[in-house]
Amino acid sequence: LLQGAIVRLALLLCLLAGCSDALAAPKVRTSQECYTLADMALVARSAAAENVAPETTAAMFKTIYLVTSPRLLELAALIIESAYRDKRTPGQFAMALAEQCVRTGNLDPFFGAPA
């Protein structure tokens, strides 16, 4: 009981101190990144629809897209995680990501995180 109260207090302090950025997806920097991420979304959702293991999709991303930076690795992981939960067609999934990305550069709403 005390441990739960401590965790809630720590979360409250974190929110008050502005820690929400630490919980947010990295921001997209350019429109070219949006297009690349949308392509990744198309590949990930297609792989999910074909029952390809998520680990295999992650390995493909590193090879195909040369994903090496921690920021892009995090975005790739979020795309893969979302793609394997989502039920839309690959095209619909990729289009939804592209629209959100180009509109704001903030993908938190797409991934289901508070904006």
GIDA-V718922 format. One line per field, one symbol per residue. ss: DSSP state (2 for helix, 1 for strand, 0 for the rest). phi: phi as a letter, one per 20 degrees, with the letter a starting at -180 (. if undefined). burial: b if it has 9 or more other ideal C-beta (glycine too) atoms within 8 Angstrom, else e. Layout:
ss: ???
phi: ???
burial: ???
This chain:
ss: 0222222222222222200222200000002222222222222222222000022222222222000002222222222222222000022222222222222200022220000
phi: .fffffffffffffffenffffeefgfeebfffgfffffffffffffffemffgffffffgfefdlfcfgffffffffffgffeefdffgfffffffffffffcmdeggfeneff
burial: eeeeeeeeeeeeebbeeeebeeebbeebeeeebbbbbbbbbbbbbbbbeeeeebebbbebbbeebebeeeebbbbbbbbbbbbbebeeebeebbbbbbebbeeeebbbbbbebee
